[in-house]
Amino acid sequence: MLRDRYGLIVLDIADGARPVEVSRLTISQRFFPHWTAWDPQTHRLVATPDSKDDNRLYRL
């Protein structure tokens, strides 16, 4: 049985025929990301919320 999952997955696509999952972040159903960005200094993805009332920031 498949369930809905809320989150972000990072894939290594160096070999396009065989992508490999390298990181996963499960988040709340109440978090609505506004945008994601790559941080070249830390080599992480960042996701920010789409709400003024939500002050969470997720890094992957």
C-alpha positions in Angstrom: 0.0 0.0 0.0 1.3 3.4 -0.9 0.9 6.4 1.4 1.2 10.1 0.6 4.5 11.4 1.9 5.4 15.0 2.3 9.1 15.9 2.0 12.1 16.4 -0.2 14.4 13.9 -1.8 17.8 14.6 -3.2 19.0 12.4 -6.1 22.5 12.0 -7.5 22.0 11.9 -11.2 25.6 11.5 -12.3 24.5 8.3 -14.0 21.2 9.4 -15.5 20.1 5.8 -16.1 20.6 5.0 -12.4 19.7 7.9 -10.1 20.7 7.3 -6.5 18.9 8.7 -3.5 21.4 10.6 -1.3 19.2 12.4 1.2 15.6 12.5 2.3 13.6 14.9 4.5 10.1 14.1 5.7 8.1 17.2 6.6 4.7 18.0 8.0 1.6 18.1 5.8 1.1 21.6 7.1 4.4 22.9 5.6 4.0 24.5 2.2 7.4 25.3 0.6 7.6 28.6 -1.2 10.9 28.0 -2.9 14.1 25.8 -2.7 17.6 26.9 -3.4 21.1 25.4 -3.5 23.7 26.7 -1.1 27.1 26.4 -2.8 29.0 27.0 0.5 27.4 24.2 2.5 26.4 22.0 -0.5 22.8 21.8 0.8 19.3 22.5 -0.4 17.2 25.0 1.5 13.4 25.2 1.6 11.5 28.1 3.0 7.7 28.3 3.9 5.0 30.0 2.0 3.5 31.6 5.1 4.3 34.6 7.3 3.1 32.6 10.3 5.6 29.7 9.7 9.2 30.4 10.6 10.7 27.0 9.8 13.6 26.6 7.3 14.6 23.2 6.2 18.1 22.3 5.0 18.9 19.0 3.2 
